[in-house]
């Protein structure tokens, strides 16, 4: 399922217009992104948790030349599914 499919299914399921459903989906994505940028987590009870994980820097190797290259520390988004979501899939 892609974003357009999600918008269409939301519109069909809720009776919203496709334009309103698109605004709702975009709004949720924007809020999650802004919250993660602020360093907080988004906890959706029963669904899961969106959080930011820090990745340490280090040294890597260029596979073609074998030369060492520095790897910068970074922040990565993470999702941990909730119990209800896991149970629904099993």
C-alpha positions, 0 to 999 in steps of 0.5 A, a space after each residue: 500500500 502506498 500513500 495514495 492507497 492509504 488516502 483512498 481507503 481512509 476516504 472510503 472508510 470514513 466518508 471523508 472527501 479524498 481531499 480531506 483524507 489527504 489533509 488528515 494523512 499529511 497532518 498526521 505525518 507532519 506531526 509525527 515528523 515534528 515530534 521526532 525532530 524535537 527529540 520526543 516519541 510518538 506513542 500510539 497505545 495498541 499500535 506502537 511507538 515511533 522514536 529516534 535512535 542515535 547511531 554511533 559514528 565509526 570507521 568503515 571501508 570502501 569496498 572497492 579500494 579498501 580505504 578507511 572512511 569515517 562514518 558520521 553519527 546520525 539519528 534514525 527513526 525507529 518503530 516498535 510495534 505494540 502488543 495489539 498490533 503484534 497479536 493481530 498479525 499472529 
